[in-house]
Amino acid sequence: MIPALDHLAILPVVLPLAVGAFILLFDERRRLLKMSLSLATVFTLLGIAVTLVVLVNTPTGDRWSTMIVYPLGNWPPPFGIVLVVDRLAALMLLLTAVLGCATLLFAMARWHSAGPRFYTLFLLLLMGLNGAFLTGDLFNLFVFFEILLAASYGLVLHGSGTARVRAGLHYIPINLVASSLFLVGVAVIYGVTGTLNMADLSRIVPTLPPDERILMESGAAVLGIAFLVKAGMWPLSFWLPTTYAAACAPVAAMFAIMTKVGIYVILRLFLLCFGDEAGASEEFGALWLYYGGMATILFGGIGVLASQSMQRLGGYSVLISSGTLLAAIGTGNSAVISGALYYLVTSTFAICAYFLLVELIERGQAAGADVLAVTLEIFGDPEEDIEDEDEEVGVAIPATIAVLGGAFVACTALLAGLPPLSGFIAKFAMLSALLNEAGDIPAAHWAFVVLLMMSGLATLIAMTRNGIRTLWVPAESEIPRVRAIEAIPVGALLLLCAAMTFAGGPAMRYMEATAQILYWPSEYARDVLGSRPADHTASDPRASGHGPSGATP
Amino acid sequence: MEIVLAIGIGIFTASGVWLILRPRTYQVIIGLSLISYAVNLFIFAMAGGGLRVDAPPILAAGGVGNPAAIADPIPQALVLTAIVIGFAMTALFLVVLLAARGRTGTDHVDGREPER
């Protein structure tokens, strides 16, 4: 491999940190400079993520995919911290980069000037996210979690206002307590196993004696609660809709991936430590994930139907998405998980696009217009309405409304899982995997199938109702002024979903390979622990040439 | 020594949990601080080889050294990091508390006084 590519794995962490710190040095008024530097950074991150996906997807030698292991400071694992780029991590990096580009472009239209130091906080959030996806060390994961949370605290408050401060007052303490639980879990796991390296952990767990196994499992359970708070599993999710509804549009859109960090870590650690090769601890906690996920879908579905404002509806859609993913992980079936990974990408894009879109649609309305629309529905004079319609025959719907309405319909189809967009393929993949299992299908799986269908129906009803009220009955609202730079990110995200429909075959193949690799923790462990630090003196012929990129599954 | 540490961690945690469930923001932040102290002590208690007295965490200069004579250095490094992060988060939260106090005119955690 080309030597310069060896260091590609660290760039998604270092680049946003360096640029974010650098632009902090300039005065707030030099917005153009900050804007262009940040934009260049997120697009570079996108390029790096694409390169990494291509790299891990390239067969090398007799292997059909590559894993990049990067020992920080050249300390050999498991003693040093390693960054690991496998298929899952590369996928999540790409997802983060796409979301980063879309929301930053959107924010450049007006939100970036709503408060100080937006770009630095945004870049630090990206750094924390990328780091959390890349790291192969439990404590390092904690550090990156704290970085992304600290940035998110600032971003929730971006734009100021009483509602945001109130939401922050709940969001911050909940996450601080979750961080304490994270530390307790990590400490217990370290105390039992004597390692913090995830790959090393997956080797040690099957060999633990029964009395230590109980300690290890309780540590993992405490750790799991910390991640489930982030992922928004019911009943740990009451903070989520309020916070997402209060945050400004680009921030809420970027937060679409924040719950996915929790999901990602659970997926990774659950399959590494309690996967098929874990001996007596196999599938520890799977039932909790499964039933907790289903409860979350139920809670999210009810919330979607009950929510008055469009932002809260988005918040509850996030919960439905999290619940679906958690329940899918809980099934412990690699085919379901490959469908779930596809669903993860689709639903993240859709929720991100939805939050951006809602802000554009609501811009044209006076405050309380949605309430007015409801009152008109009840008290409005039907004859008057018909007259109005007669007058407007032949008048074209304004282009902006048409575009926004079209995007809203696409979002609805994606979130509810209707054909022809990728939301349907995602749900179909999960359902067919659930129903094609060998032997009898257990009742619990039928419950999941029903919930999956019902949540789609609830989303459809709620979003149609909201769409009719806001787009078709514009009660004395102006046509929203939308700049191209705001419409482009929404359109691009929806086009990506459409592209995922057309390229469904290759995309699903990538997800299937990802899910299969996740089920071989011993391969992961061998590659991570077997990697040799780069020997620049080249004194040892075995070590030279391997470097941070040597390992392949 | 173990029993003293265990009771200490227990008291810190219990007081912290009680305080974060209180309605005033200042009580919440003190509760969070107490919980973070408890967590830091807990990490120490989880060191490999149990609690140690008079054992340095680094090897003496020159020679190989006896691993049994030194304390596990990793929990100490973890605690140091956790203290720094916890301190920064407390400071950040304190700023939000002040902002909330200024904006809502109350120090209740919901941003408004409960109706009686």
Interface residues (C-beta under 8 A of the other chain):
Chain A: F139 V143 E146 A150 Y153 L157 T162 V165 R166 G168 L169 H170 I172 P173 L176 V177 S179 S180 L183 V184 V186 A187 V188 Y190 G191 G194 L196
Chain B: I20 T25 V28 L32 I35 S36 V39 F42 I43 A45 M46 A47 G48 I74 P75 L78 T81 A82 I85 A88 M89 L92 F93 V96 L97 A99 A100 R103 T104 V109 D110 G111
